[in-house]
Amino acid sequence: MMPNLNNDLIQLRAEIALVAARMIAQDGADIDTARRKAARQVLGVSQPVPNMMPDDIQVEDEVRKYLALFGGPAHGERLAQLRATALQVMDALADFNPYITGPVLQGTAGDYDDIHLQLFADSAKEVQIYLLNRNVNIEISETPHFKGGRKPVETVSFPWMKETVHAQLFEYQDLRGALKPRADGRPQRLDAAGFRALIAADSTLEQDE
């Protein structure tokens, strides 16, 4: 009997996603790095065929499953701490239209994760001046634009309540079309009100369980 290539691909992607999720949860690796390392480990090649690779959503799902099985109460406490701090930062930066994104939003954040925000303001300089006037030490770098094909965006990183925050500085017009949910229905980014609603919903779900 000839092997079913579709089933084989599904199984390979699932195995790569599982190994990558373990690296993310245990070592704090980012998704891209964990996925590449996992592919090398599973397939034994450094450059696998792209269609063998699981997407971000599949890897995140495996991270959630892993944390649900092995994270215990410590994971819930850590996530709650990060989310509370993120809301504090978002409230402080309310004038710059902050949106939460990344592992803290998706519920996959662990011991090694930072808070990732996206700000939609008229001027990146206004954000920098706001932080500097409050004696917040900032580091400036560049990160890829989430829409792809555009020039990188300025990112300010700074400490806040013993956590590290990375805030990407977008133009306000970049917010157009940015609020569509992902393929799995989860939000890609949320403002403070939406984030509070998500946290409340997650808390209710945990109590029901």
C-alpha positions as CSV (number, residue, x, y, z in Angstrom):
1,M,0.0,0.0,0.0
2,M,1.3,3.4,-0.9
3,P,1.7,5.8,2.0
4,N,-0.8,8.6,2.3
5,L,1.4,11.7,1.8
6,N,-1.2,14.0,3.3
7,N,-1.4,12.0,6.5
8,D,2.4,11.8,6.6
9,L,2.7,15.6,6.3
10,I,0.1,16.1,9.0
11,Q,2.0,13.8,11.3
12,L,5.4,15.4,10.6
13,R,4.0,18.9,11.2
14,A,2.4,17.7,14.5
15,E,5.6,16.2,15.7
16,I,7.7,19.3,14.8
17,A,5.1,21.5,16.5
18,L,5.2,19.3,19.6
19,V,9.0,19.4,19.8
20,A,9.0,23.2,19.2
21,A,6.4,23.7,21.9
22,R,8.6,21.9,24.4
23,M,11.5,24.2,23.5
24,I,9.4,27.3,23.9
25,A,7.9,26.2,27.2
26,Q,11.1,24.9,28.8
27,D,13.8,27.2,27.3
28,G,11.9,30.4,26.3
29,A,12.8,30.0,22.6
30,D,10.8,32.1,20.1
31,I,8.5,30.3,17.7
32,D,10.7,30.7,14.6
33,T,13.9,29.5,16.4
34,A,12.1,26.6,18.1
35,R,10.4,25.5,14.8
36,R,13.7,25.5,12.9
37,K,15.5,23.5,15.7
38,A,12.6,21.1,16.0
39,A,12.5,20.5,12.2
40,R,16.2,19.7,12.3
41,Q,15.7,17.3,15.2
42,V,12.7,15.6,13.7
43,L,13.7,15.5,10.0
44,G,17.5,15.6,10.3
45,V,17.9,18.3,7.7
46,S,18.8,22.0,8.1
47,Q,16.5,23.3,5.4
48,P,13.2,21.3,5.3
49,V,10.6,21.7,2.6
50,P,8.4,24.7,3.7
51,N,5.1,22.7,3.5
52,M,6.5,20.3,6.2
53,M,6.6,23.1,8.8
54,P,3.7,23.8,11.2
55,D,2.4,27.4,11.3
56,D,2.5,29.6,14.3
57,I,-1.1,28.7,15.3
58,Q,-0.3,25.0,15.4
59,V,2.8,25.6,17.5
60,E,1.0,27.9,19.9
61,D,-1.8,25.3,20.3
62,E,0.9,22.7,21.3
63,V,2.4,25.2,23.8
64,R,-1.0,25.6,25.4
65,K,-1.4,21.9,25.7
66,Y,2.1,21.5,27.1
67,L,1.5,24.2,29.7
68,A,-1.9,22.8,30.7
69,L,-0.3,19.4,31.3
70,F,3.0,20.5,32.9
71,G,2.8,24.1,33.8
72,G,0.7,23.7,37.0
73,P,-0.4,26.6,39.1
74,A,3.0,28.4,38.6
75,H,2.1,29.0,34.9
76,G,-1.2,30.5,35.7
77,E,0.4,32.8,38.3
78,R,3.1,33.9,35.9
79,L,0.6,34.6,33.1
80,A,-1.6,36.6,35.5
81,Q,1.4,38.6,36.7
82,L,2.4,39.4,33.1
83,R,-1.1,40.3,32.1
84,A,-1.6,42.6,35.1
85,T,1.6,44.4,34.3
86,A,0.7,44.7,30.7
87,L,-2.5,46.4,31.6
88,Q,-0.7,48.8,33.8
89,V,1.6,49.8,30.9
90,M,-1.3,50.1,28.5
91,D,-3.1,52.4,30.9
92,A,0.0,54.5,31.2
93,L,0.4,54.7,27.5
94,A,-3.3,55.2,26.7
95,D,-2.7,58.3,24.7
96,F,-0.8,56.3,22.2
97,N,-3.4,53.6,21.4
98,P,-1.7,50.6,22.9
99,Y,-2.5,47.1,21.7
100,I,-1.3,43.9,23.4
101,T,0.1,41.1,21.2
102,G,2.3,38.0,21.5
103,P,2.5,35.3,24.1
104,V,1.0,37.4,26.9
105,L,-2.2,37.9,24.8
106,Q,-2.3,34.3,23.5
107,G,-1.9,32.8,27.0
108,T,1.4,31.0,26.1
109,A,3.7,33.2,28.1
110,G,6.1,31.6,30.6
111,D,9.1,32.5,32.7
112,Y,11.2,33.8,29.9
113,D,8.6,35.9,28.0
114,D,8.4,39.6,27.9
115,I,5.4,41.9,27.2
116,H,4.9,42.9,23.6
117,L,2.8,46.0,22.7
118,Q,2.0,47.8,19.5
119,L,1.4,51.6,19.7
120,F,-0.4,53.5,17.0
121,A,0.6,57.1,17.4
122,D,1.2,60.2,15.2
123,S,4.9,60.3,16.2
124,A,7.3,57.8,17.6
125,K,9.2,60.7,19.2
126,E,6.2,61.5,21.4
127,V,6.4,58.0,22.9
128,Q,10.1,58.2,23.6
129,I,9.8,61.7,25.2
130,Y,6.8,60.5,27.3
131,L,8.9,57.6,28.7
132,L,12.1,59.6,29.2
133,N,10.2,62.4,31.0
134,R,9.2,59.7,33.5
135,N,12.7,58.5,34.0
136,V,12.1,55.3,32.2
137,N,15.3,53.9,30.6
138,I,14.6,52.9,27.0
139,E,16.5,51.1,24.3
140,I,15.6,51.7,20.7
141,S,15.8,49.0,17.9
142,E,13.9,48.0,14.8
143,T,11.5,45.1,14.2
144,P,9.7,43.9,11.1
145,H,6.4,45.5,10.2
146,F,3.5,43.1,10.9
147,K,2.0,43.8,7.4
148,G,5.2,42.6,5.7
149,G,6.9,44.3,2.8
150,R,7.2,47.6,4.6
151,K,10.2,49.2,6.3
152,P,10.9,48.0,9.8
153,V,9.3,49.9,12.7
154,E,11.0,51.5,15.6
155,T,10.7,49.6,18.8
156,V,11.3,50.9,22.3
157,S,12.2,48.4,25.1
158,F,12.1,49.3,28.7
159,P,11.6,47.9,32.2
160,W,8.3,48.1,33.9
161,M,7.4,46.5,37.3
162,K,10.3,44.1,37.0
163,E,9.2,43.0,33.5
164,T,10.5,44.0,30.1
165,V,8.3,45.7,27.6
166,H,8.8,45.9,23.9
167,A,6.6,48.5,22.2
168,Q,6.5,48.7,18.5
169,L,5.7,52.2,17.2
170,F,3.4,52.3,14.3
171,E,1.7,55.1,12.4
172,Y,-2.0,55.5,13.4
173,Q,-3.1,54.6,9.9
174,D,-1.5,51.1,10.2
175,L,-4.4,50.2,12.5
176,R,-6.7,49.9,9.5
177,G,-7.3,46.2,8.9
178,A,-5.1,45.2,11.8
179,L,-8.0,44.0,14.0
180,K,-9.1,41.0,11.9
181,P,-8.9,37.8,13.9
182,R,-6.4,35.1,13.0
183,A,-7.4,31.9,11.1
184,D,-8.2,30.2,14.4
185,G,-10.5,33.0,15.5
186,R,-8.2,34.3,18.2
187,P,-7.4,38.0,18.1
188,Q,-4.0,39.1,16.8
189,R,-4.0,42.2,19.0
190,L,-6.3,43.8,21.5
191,D,-6.7,47.2,23.1
192,A,-7.0,47.5,26.9
193,A,-10.8,47.1,27.0
194,G,-10.7,44.0,24.8
195,F,-7.8,42.6,26.8
196,R,-9.6,43.0,30.1
197,A,-12.6,41.2,28.6
198,L,-10.4,38.4,27.5
199,I,-8.9,38.0,30.9
200,A,-12.3,38.0,32.5
201,A,-13.5,35.3,30.0
202,D,-10.4,33.2,30.7
203,S,-11.0,33.5,34.4
204,T,-14.6,32.4,34.1
205,L,-13.6,29.4,31.9
206,E,-11.0,28.3,34.5
207,Q,-13.6,28.5,37.3
208,D,-16.1,26.4,35.2
209,E,-13.4,23.8,34.7
